[in-house]
Amino acid sequence: MDKSIQHVTTALRQIGKNIALPFYYRKIDPGTVSKKSGDPACGDSPVTYADIATQILFTRERKKDVPDDPVFGEEYIPPFTTEEQAVIDALDITRPFDLSNEDARNFFKILKTIIESGKTLPKSATDDYRPLGHAETCIDPIDGTINFSKGLPKFSIQLSSLTNGCIEAAWIYRPIQDEMFRRIGNGPSEHVTFTSTEDGNVLERIEPITLQPSKPFSEMTVVYSHAHPNVLLDELTEAIYAPDGERLSLDAIVKRFGNTFKAVEGTDGYSYDHGRLFLGEVAAVCGPGTYSWDQFAQAFIAQKAGYRVGFIDGEDFLGKSGEIPFIHAPNGSAHVKQTGGVLYAHPENWEALNWELNGKHVAGFHEVARRKLPILRANASFLQTVVRP
């Protein structure tokens, strides 16, 4: 394996275990939760010290291998002074984060300044669209921040490496389980479990991720993601599921499918649940939003494993070699379909599932969306063409 790729695997695990988990286990004071600001679409979406720390430190590690390639992620990270960068460079990610250590205390001051500044959100999703045409790395430092902040174990770190508009590598790491899902280049999608030995070495057990057998609906557990408060997605969901104006909770949406599937679950840990898909614990995952950090890693891994990954109008999310058939912005905003939804499922029943989960409920959506969501006026017409099996 290429040294820079192995470095990603090693750094991702070290940051997850030694930096993120001490915050998760509440070993760091003061409290770790703030709210994002700067965009009403994000509502009360939380951001933690661990989100900011993970993104800063992974960026540092990635720049050691590809110093000229940008790293962008879900959180806003401001430029650092020379003195601040020296503090960041001094932090040892091979040791658990501990405020009794001077380097950790100095680094925590930087995190605190960022959190308290209120500038914890990238620029508006409508700004700075550009074609992909260079190398870059995309990270969601804590995917499942709501779970993380509540002490629930369904969260992960996910990232993808892109060159000239193609995803070339992807990783999803679940720190509590100490396991990783990854795909490097045209190689297989892999499930990696780690074991630390007494002499300080780390053993990797690698198994291929394979397509799980197709099941009838009555035997399926399906994950339907509506992760956290979001003004645009809340209104969009109501437009799809309640065109007459009633307000619906996720629980009410899930109950609509109660007689169709074995179970339908909501999630606050989107890529965590893709791990469940890869392990055969759930049969499908459907979620709104195609921000780069929300979809790129799991789409690239799922594709090689044999799953179909597509927008609800039937268009494939990726090309056969990981090509991204759309543009995205530096803040990760990826597509005019970004509020439309992406379904991961077995190719044999993808269309039937898409119709059951999405197509039956699109009636009336287009006009409601145009009326309620001006941002969609030019881009919502594709929802009229949901694939019908």
C-alpha positions, 0 to 999 in steps of 0.5 A: 500500500502507498505510504501516504494511503497507509498514513491516512489509515494510521492517522485516522485511527490515532485521531479517532481514538486519542483525540475524539474519544476523550471528548466523547467520554467527557474527560475534557472540561468544560462542556464540548457542545456548541451550535453552528451559526451563519446559515439558517438551513442548519438550524440548531445543528451542533458542533463539538470540540472534537469536530474541530480538533479532528478536522484540524489534526487530520488536515495537519497529517494529510498536508505532510503527504500532499502539502499542496492539495486542499483539505476541506470539511464540514466545519469552518476552520479559520487561518492560523497564525504562525504561533497557533500553527506551531501549537497545532504541530506540537500536539502528539496524536499517538497519546490520549488527549489530556489537559494535564499536558501543556501541549494539549492545553495550548491546543484546547485554547485554539479550539475554544477560540474557534467555538466561541467565535461563533464562526463554525460553518462553511460559507453558504451552500450557494456560494463558489460553485466550481468544477472539480479539476484537481486533487483534494481531500474531503472530511466529515470529522464527526459524522453523527455529532448529535449522537456523539454529544449525547454519549451515544456510540453511533458516530464515525469519521469519514473522508475521501480523496479526490483527483480530477473529479474522481474519488480515488480512496475512501475511509469510514472509521468507527472509533468505539468499535475500532473498525474501518471500512475503506476502498483504495483505488480500484481495489476491493472494499474492505472491512478492517478491524484493529487489535493493539498488542502488548508490545505496542503494535497494531494488527489489522484483520482485513475482510472484503465487503460483499453484497448482501443477499436480496430480501423481501420487504417484510424481512428488511430493516431500512434506515431512513436518515433525517439526521438533525434540524435543518430548515430546508430539509424539514420543509422539504420533508414536509413537502414530500410527506405532507403536501397539505401542510401538516407537520410531520416528525421523523417518527410519523414518517417512519410509521408510514412504512410500518406495514411494509418493512420489518423495521424502518429506523431513523439515524443521526449517524449516517455513515455509521449506518452505512457500516451496518449496511456493509455488515448486513445488519440493514438492507438499505440506507436512504438519506437526503442531502448530497454534501460531499462529506455526507456521501462521497466515502460511503458511495465509493465503498458501496459501489465496489461492494456491488450496491447501487447508489442512486438519486431518487430520479434513478441517476447513478450517484457516481460513474463506474470509476468513481467519477463525480457527475456534478460540480461541488463547492469548496464548502462541500455543497455538491449538486442541485439535487442536494435535497433530493435524496440518495438510496443505497440498496441491492441492485435487484430491488433498488427501483422497487425500494425507491418507489416505496420509500420515495416515489409514492410520496412525490405527488404534489411535491414539485409545486409545493417545493416551488412555493415553499423553497425558492432555492429549488425553483430552478432545480426541483423538476427532476423529482417529477421523474422518480423511477417507477419499477 
